[in-house]
Amino acid sequence: MEKSQFVMDKLFNTNNSTWKLVRFFLLLSLSLPVTAGTLPIDLPRQRLTSEQLAVVVNDQDPLSQRIGKYYIKARGIPAANLLHVSFKPGKKTLPPQQFQRIRQKLLEITPSSIQAYAITWVAPFRVGCMSITSALTFGYDKAWCSDRTCASTRRSPYYDYLGVTPYNDLSIRPSISIAANSFTEAKALIDRGIAADGTLPQGTAYLMSTQDKQRNVRAKDYLMTRRLMHNWIDTEVIRGNALRDRKDVLFYFTGRKHIDGLETLKFLPGAIADHLTSAGGVLSGSKQMSALRWLEAGATGSFGTVVEPCNHLGKFPNPRLVMEHYSHGQTLLEAYWRSVQQPGEGLFIGEPLAAPYDKVVFKKSATGTQLITRNLTAGDYRLSHSTTPIGPFRQIQHFRVKPHQQRFDLSGGQPGYYRIESL
């Protein structure tokens, strides 16, 4: 890619905006993943990019600073997206008034293009009755917490959201914590997320139906989830209290205070796992298992609540939605957030930009091109063609994408530039 960039710079050494657009499309065609031939084609964007993510570090926390610096370098995030806050580290909970001051200063330095935040510390993980990731996303407001024991809370506008710019559309920036107790653990987590990208993993989703009746409430939807994932993600519904001796764990959803057997499992890069219980988001000092144990065992993302949520399904990730969004090429941050209806009390942790299903492959033929990708969701699309990268584009094909369709025969084959747009 660097060599191609150098060649283009020599050819188009000008500030002319038209040539910049030409250069953009040529570089796009060079960067697309292919197995046979290349095709300069622009697909609808379906996920958060590294340029849209801000990484937040605490200047009084050396580990936070080190994680933040490593992450922006590893992910190629612009240096301007590294944002600084300052407060005494180590406390589990931030008082709401102090947090609001910190958040206000953060908002003032956040570029308008930023659509999501990644914070780089384990503690604090709570603000008043909210998790710190939800408080950062929405601002502190008790409406996101139960006003009485076991009450429902405000619903998230991001729940099952289908767009790609939540700040532009909804005025929120979903947030996640790159949580780790050491730099070694943080680096391993980040490296797993990067290693997952575009791998189209052939792992298994394990849906555990346990004997813990209070915490097993998600199990009522497991059979439907398995049916909907048929020929899309291998899914097993297992009755038992613990999964053991599996080497292909891509998703693991269960419900218990403590999960045994994690040391016997191999999580694939990009794996997501969580357990429905009251205090999974209490990352230290809890009598229940911390969500951090999932990351330490090899998962790339997890979730837990920081105050008593009771067993409201809406306060925990919906496995079907996590799997659905993630498997359509979206990032871990996006897929997880879109699966929780009432996230005010819930903490999201993991590597934000992991996207194991984000891949586009073209196979050229004499009559056209076959597109192979999971990135197109069900709906109507049009394929347009132009002889130049700046248009005008003319529609040459209308096609409908069925649920979980992965292969598409595209018309054309003539030289030029193409783009696919959702109708």
Summary of the structure (lengths in Angstrom):
residues: 423
radius of gyration: 22.2
end to end distance: 32.2
largest distance: 67.5
contacts: 1464
relative contact order: 0.15
helix: 30%
strand: 23%
